[in-house]
Amino acid sequence: MEFEFTVDVLVMGGGACGATAALAACDAGAEVLLVEADARPMGTTGMSMGVFCAAGTKQQAAAGEQDDGETFLADILAKTKGQTDPEIAHALAYGSGPTLDWLVETHGVPLELDTGFRPAYGNTRMRVHGWPGHAGQDLLELLHQKVADAGVMVLNPARVVDVIADDEGRVLGVEIERPGGERERVGCKALVIASGGFAGNYEMLRQYIPEMADARNNGHEGSRGDGIRLGVSLGAAVGDLGAFQGYAMLTEPQGISVPPGFVIDGAILININGLRFVDEKEDIAGMVHPVMAQPGGHVWVIFDEEIERRNAYQPDTKALTELNVARRGDSVEALAQRIGVDPQALSASLEEARQAQAKGRPDAQGRVWGDELPPSGALGAFKVVGAIYHTQGGLQIDRNARVLREDGSALPNSFAGGGAARSVSGPSSWGYLPAMGLCTAMTLGRLAGEGAAAIAQG
């Protein structure tokens, strides 16, 4: 088999996973080629909030937050009701903190503990990290700057369309297609499959996640499952293809995510009849189902000035403010008129929540308020719909991000992470924890890059 040239490690996909894998492999001394389909890398990372869930970081220690891999692992297993792969869960729980510290200390990625993102939705510790004032696209562009600084070769726009392997499944190289249709073959000693999931592939959605096949897709249209397909062609097993991150608060028609902090700090959801219909703090991803089931196809996020103030630092909140998205009213009646709901129903919904909070009991939807206060005073509302953001199932891997066959044995030199690999959300959406998308991408990216470099160098 002839190739144009050969590298130690070839990385398929330039999202957070691919960029992190490239940095890790380069740090380990490997010659790396990163192949990205888009002229401007974006993917699911670019459309995200840019936050990374990590345990046992130096940022947490400095803030006095007691957390470690054992606690994070327990949280993952509890949120998924034990219906997840324990090996991958272990890799993420124990590997996320070292990955974040490495990115900060070795490559100068300015990730900080987000002290405004309080523990919720399965996280029992404050462990969400981000780049203050910046969202996913900014983070991805910074990662690619670090990739360039490290001397990694980047080929884009170009797509990996085929994998060339021997009879034992050992990857020898890949076939790459340029936008004009020109193809070339590049050899490699190890392959990292770091492409996206399949939220942009209608046929795969209809097969594996039929309940979301017709939902709005707020993920990258290039997430068509190419990496999963190529991995399967090598003999790889797959897992949890029914898993996904849904989100119930995508503003309509702007397509901007209302930060989850609004709900964590007290916001409620009502339907077009002015009625609540869900415990807003129970399930950040699974809440998409009751939202999509409401009459009229949309619902409203109701908040007050204090809730908005607490979340003003979030880039998505700033975007919503700049576009003047919120409908506002100085009273319940005024807001109800602005959004076209029954004022008596809206007033009753708010009053019932306030009474439950005051008496320290769960409200009619089962929400336990604790110290949070339901909205009061001058109110605001965002019109939102439910959407699918990204899939969470994919190629079966071990705790070192090596791709596995059906019999549990590892393919000789293939690794996977990000949307192409199985994550830890379990079989559906209800096992998703906040900021686990980038946790999965970047933690598995580091493990995959290090492992690929070790194999490539003998």
C-alpha positions in Angstrom: 0.0 0.0 0.0 1.4 3.4 -1.0 0.8 6.6 0.9 1.7 10.2 0.1 3.4 10.4 3.4 3.2 8.7 6.9 2.9 10.2 10.4 3.0 8.8 13.8 -0.5 9.8 14.9 -3.4 10.9 12.7 -6.3 12.6 14.4 -9.7 12.6 12.7 -11.7 15.7 13.7 -10.7 19.1 15.0 -13.1 19.7 17.8 -12.1 19.9 21.4 -11.4 16.2 21.5 -9.3 16.2 18.4 -7.3 19.3 19.3 -6.7 18.0 22.8 -5.6 14.6 21.4 -3.2 16.3 19.0 -1.7 18.4 21.8 -1.3 15.3 24.0 0.3 13.2 21.3 2.7 16.1 20.4 3.7 16.5 24.0 4.6 12.8 24.0 7.0 13.3 21.1 4.8 12.0 18.2 4.5 13.6 14.8 0.9 14.4 14.5 -1.5 15.3 11.6 -5.0 16.6 12.4 -7.6 16.3 9.7 -10.6 18.6 10.0 -13.6 18.7 7.6 -14.5 22.4 8.1 -12.5 25.4 6.9 -13.1 27.0 10.2 -13.2 24.4 13.0 -16.4 24.6 14.9 -18.3 21.3 15.5 -20.3 20.7 18.6 -17.6 22.4 20.7 -18.1 25.7 18.9 -21.9 25.6 19.6 -21.4 24.8 23.3 -21.2 27.0 26.4 -17.5 26.0 26.5 -17.6 24.6 30.0 -15.8 21.5 31.3 -16.8 19.4 34.3 -13.7 18.2 36.1 -13.0 16.9 39.6 -10.0 17.3 41.9 -8.6 20.3 40.0 -6.2 22.8 41.5 -8.8 25.5 40.8 -11.2 23.7 43.1 -8.6 23.3 45.8 -7.8 27.0 45.7 -11.5 27.8 46.1 -11.8 25.3 49.0 -14.0 22.9 47.1 -13.5 19.3 48.3 -13.7 17.0 45.3 -12.0 14.0 43.8 -12.4 11.2 41.3 -14.1 9.0 43.8 -16.8 11.5 44.4 -17.3 12.3 40.7 -17.5 8.6 39.9 -20.2 8.1 42.5 -22.1 11.1 41.0 -21.9 9.6 37.5 -23.1 6.2 38.7 -25.9 7.7 40.7 -27.1 10.0 37.9 -27.1 7.1 35.4 -28.7 4.7 37.9 -25.7 2.4 37.3 -26.6 2.0 33.7 -23.3 3.2 32.2 -20.0 1.7 31.4 -17.9 1.8 34.6 -14.6 1.7 32.8 -15.4 4.9 30.8 -16.9 6.5 33.9 -13.7 5.8 35.8 -11.6 7.3 33.1 -13.6 10.5 33.1 -14.0 10.8 36.9 -10.3 10.3 37.6 -8.9 11.8 34.4 -10.8 15.0 34.1 -8.9 16.9 36.8 -5.4 16.0 35.6 -6.6 16.9 32.0 -7.8 20.3 33.0 -4.7 21.1 35.1 -2.5 20.0 32.2 -4.3 22.3 29.8 -4.0 25.2 32.2 -0.4 24.7 33.3 1.3 23.2 30.1 -0.7 25.0 27.4 -2.0 28.1 29.1 -5.7 27.5 28.5 -7.4 29.9 30.9 -10.0 27.5 32.3 -11.3 28.6 35.8 -13.7 27.2 38.3 -17.2 28.7 37.6 -18.3 29.6 41.1 -21.6 30.8 39.8 -22.5 27.4 38.5 -23.6 25.8 41.7 -23.9 22.0 42.2 -27.1 20.7 40.5 -28.4 18.1 38.1 -26.3 15.3 39.5 -23.1 17.2 40.4 -22.8 17.2 44.2 -19.7 19.5 44.0 -18.9 22.7 42.3 -16.9 21.3 39.4 -17.9 23.2 36.2 -14.9 25.1 34.7 -14.9 27.6 31.9 -13.1 30.5 30.2 -14.7 33.6 31.8 -16.6 35.7 29.2 -16.0 33.2 26.4 -18.1 30.4 25.0 -17.3 27.2 23.0 -16.1 28.8 19.7 -13.6 31.0 21.5 -12.3 28.0 23.4 -12.0 25.9 20.3 -10.1 28.7 18.4 -7.7 29.1 21.3 -7.1 25.3 21.3 -6.3 25.4 17.6 -3.9 28.3 18.3 -2.2 26.1 20.9 -2.1 23.2 18.3 -0.4 25.5 15.8 2.1 26.7 18.5 3.0 23.1 19.2 3.8 22.5 15.6 1.0 20.0 14.8 0.2 19.7 11.1 -3.4 20.6 10.3 -5.1 19.6 7.1 -8.5 21.4 6.5 -10.9 21.5 5.0 -10.6 17.8 4.3 -12.6 14.7 5.3 -11.4 11.2 6.2 -13.6 9.1 4.0 -12.0 5.7 4.5 -9.7 3.8 6.7 -7.1 1.3 5.4 -6.3 -1.6 7.6 -4.8 -5.0 7.6 -6.7 -8.3 8.3 -6.2 -7.8 12.1 -7.8 -4.4 12.1 -4.5 -2.5 12.4 -4.9 0.8 10.8 -2.2 1.5 8.1 -3.6 4.8 6.9 -6.6 6.8 5.8 -8.1 8.1 2.6 -8.7 11.9 2.6 -11.0 13.8 0.3 -10.6 17.5 -0.4 -13.6 19.8 -1.2 -13.1 19.5 -4.9 -13.2 15.7 -4.8 -9.4 15.2 -5.0 -8.3 12.2 -2.8 -5.0 11.2 -1.2 -3.8 8.5 1.1 -1.9 9.2 4.3 -0.2 6.6 6.3 -0.2 6.5 10.2 1.0 4.3 13.0 -2.0 5.1 15.2 -5.4 6.6 14.6 -7.5 8.8 16.9 -11.2 9.0 15.8 -12.3 12.3 17.3 -15.1 13.3 14.9 -18.6 14.3 16.1 -21.6 12.1 16.9 -24.7 11.7 14.6 -27.2 14.4 15.7 -26.9 15.7 12.1 -27.8 12.3 10.5 -31.5 12.0 10.2 -31.4 8.3 9.3 -29.3 7.4 12.3 -31.5 9.5 14.6 -34.6 7.8 13.3 -33.0 4.4 13.9 -31.4 4.9 17.3 -33.2 7.9 18.8 -36.6 8.0 17.1 -38.2 10.3 19.7 -35.7 13.1 18.6 -35.6 12.5 14.9 -37.9 15.4 14.2 -36.7 17.6 17.0 -34.8 20.8 16.4 -31.1 20.1 16.1 -28.9 22.6 17.8 -25.8 20.7 17.1 -23.3 20.9 14.2 -24.7 19.8 10.9 -21.4 18.0 10.2 -22.1 15.5 13.0 -23.1 12.7 10.7 -21.6 9.7 12.4 -18.6 9.3 10.0 -16.2 8.3 12.8 -18.7 5.7 14.2 -19.2 4.2 10.7 -15.4 4.0 10.0 -14.8 2.5 13.4 -17.4 -0.2 12.9 -15.8 -1.0 9.5 -12.7 -1.9 11.5 -14.6 -4.3 13.7 -15.4 -2.0 16.6 -18.3 -2.5 18.9 -20.7 0.4 19.8 -22.7 1.3 22.9 -25.5 3.5 24.1 -26.5 4.7 20.7 -29.8 5.8 22.2 -28.1 8.3 24.5 -28.1 12.1 23.8 -28.0 15.5 25.4 -31.3 17.2 24.9 -32.0 20.7 26.2 -35.3 22.3 27.0 -34.4 26.0 26.9 -33.3 27.0 23.4 -34.8 30.4 22.6 -37.2 30.7 19.7 -36.4 32.0 17.1 -33.0 33.2 18.1 -31.5 29.8 18.8 -29.5 30.8 21.9 -29.4 28.6 25.0 -30.8 30.0 28.2 -28.0 29.1 30.7 -29.0 26.4 33.2 -28.1 28.8 36.0 -31.4 30.5 35.5 -33.3 27.4 36.6 -30.7 26.6 39.3 -31.2 30.1 40.8 -35.0 29.9 40.8 -36.6 30.2 37.3 -39.6 28.1 36.4 -41.1 26.8 33.2 -44.7 27.3 32.2 -46.7 26.3 29.1 -48.9 28.5 27.0 -51.7 28.0 29.6 -49.6 29.5 32.3 -49.1 26.2 34.1 -46.0 24.5 35.3 -45.6 20.9 34.2 -42.2 19.7 35.4 -39.6 19.8 38.2 -37.2 22.1 36.5 -34.2 20.9 38.6 -34.6 17.2 38.3 -33.1 16.5 34.8 -31.3 19.0 32.7 -31.3 16.9 29.6 -34.4 14.7 30.0 -36.5 17.8 30.6 -36.6 18.1 26.8 -39.3 15.5 26.6 -42.0 17.2 28.7 -41.2 20.5 27.0 -41.7 19.0 23.6 -45.0 17.5 24.7 -46.6 20.8 25.7 -49.3 22.4 23.6 -48.2 25.0 21.0 -44.6 23.6 20.6 -43.0 26.1 23.0 -42.9 27.1 26.7 -41.7 30.1 28.7 -38.8 30.4 31.2 -40.0 32.8 33.9 -37.4 34.7 35.9 -36.9 37.9 37.9 -34.2 40.6 38.1 -32.1 38.8 40.8 -32.0 35.5 38.8 -31.0 37.5 35.7 -28.3 39.4 37.6 -26.7 36.2 38.9 -26.4 34.9 35.4 -25.4 38.1 33.7 -21.8 37.0 33.4 -22.7 34.1 31.1 -21.9 34.7 27.4 -25.3 33.4 26.4 -27.0 35.8 28.8 -25.1 38.7 27.4 -26.2 37.7 23.9 -29.8 37.4 25.0 -29.6 40.8 26.6 -28.0 42.5 23.5 -30.7 41.1 21.3 -33.4 42.2 23.8 -34.9 38.7 23.7 -36.8 38.7 27.0 -40.4 39.8 27.3 -40.8 41.9 30.5 -43.5 43.0 32.9 -43.5 45.0 36.1 -46.2 42.6 37.5 -47.5 39.1 36.9 -50.5 40.5 35.0 -48.3 42.7 32.8 -46.0 39.8 31.9 -48.9 37.5 31.3 -50.3 40.0 28.8 -46.9 40.3 27.0 -46.6 36.5 26.5 -50.2 35.7 26.0 -51.0 33.4 28.9 -53.7 33.4 31.5 -52.7 35.8 34.3 -54.6 33.9 37.0 -52.9 30.6 36.0 -49.4 32.2 36.0 -50.1 33.9 39.3 -51.3 30.6 40.8 -48.2 28.8 39.5 -45.8 31.3 41.1 -47.8 31.5 44.3 -47.8 27.7 44.8 -44.0 27.6 44.3 -43.5 30.4 46.8 -45.7 28.7 49.4 -43.8 25.5 49.0 -40.5 27.3 49.4 -41.7 29.2 52.5 -42.9 26.0 54.2 -39.9 23.9 53.2 -41.9 21.3 51.3 -41.7 20.0 47.7 -44.0 21.9 45.4 -46.7 20.4 43.2 -44.1 19.4 40.6 -41.9 17.8 43.3 -39.3 20.6 43.2 -37.4 21.1 46.5 -36.6 24.8 46.7 -34.2 25.0 49.6 -32.6 28.5 49.6 -33.7 29.4 46.1 -36.6 31.7 45.7 -39.2 31.5 43.0 -39.5 34.6 40.7 -41.1 37.7 42.2 -41.4 41.4 41.5 -40.6 42.6 38.0 -40.5 39.5 35.8 -39.0 38.4 32.5 -39.7 35.5 30.1 -37.9 33.7 27.4 -39.8 31.8 24.7 -38.0 28.4 24.4 -38.3 25.1 22.6 -36.7 21.6 23.2 -33.9 20.5 21.0 -31.2 17.8 20.6 -27.7 19.2 21.1 -25.5 16.1 20.6 -25.5 12.3 20.8 -23.8 10.5 23.6 -23.4 7.0 22.2 -20.7 5.7 19.9 -17.7 3.4 19.6 -17.0 1.2 22.6 -13.7 2.2 24.3 -11.9 1.2 27.4 -10.6 3.5 30.2 -7.6 4.3 28.0 -9.8 5.4 25.1 -8.8 2.3 23.0 -11.5 1.2 20.6 -12.8 -2.3 21.5 -14.3 -5.1 19.4 -17.5 -7.0 20.4 -15.4 -9.6 22.3 -13.8 -6.9 24.4 -10.4 -7.1 22.8 -8.8 -3.8 21.7 -8.2 -2.9 18.1 -4.4 -2.7 17.6 -3.9 1.0 17.1 -7.2 2.8 17.1 -8.5 5.3 19.8 -11.7 7.3 20.0 -13.2 10.1 22.0 -15.7 13.0 21.8 -18.9 12.4 19.9 -17.5 9.4 18.1 -17.1 7.4 21.4 -19.5 6.0 23.9 -20.0 8.4 26.8 -21.4 7.9 30.3 -25.0 9.1 30.0 -26.4 5.6 30.0 -29.0 4.5 27.5 -31.0 7.7 27.1 -30.9 11.4 28.1 -31.6 11.3 31.8 -28.1 10.3 32.7 -26.4 13.5 31.4 -24.6 15.7 33.9 -23.9 19.4 33.1 -20.7 20.1 31.2 -20.1 16.4 30.5 -19.8 17.0 26.8 -16.5 18.8 27.0 -15.4 16.6 29.9 -15.8 13.6 27.7 -14.1 15.3 24.7 -11.1 16.7 26.4 -10.4 13.9 28.9 -10.7 11.2 26.4 -8.8 13.3 23.9 -5.8 13.5 26.2 -5.9 9.8 27.0 -6.3 8.9 23.3 -3.4 11.2 22.2 -1.1 9.8 24.9 -2.0 6.2 24.0 -1.7 6.7 20.3 1.7 8.3 20.7 2.9 5.4 22.9 1.9 2.8 20.3 3.3 4.9 17.4 6.6 5.1 19.1 6.8 1.4 19.7 
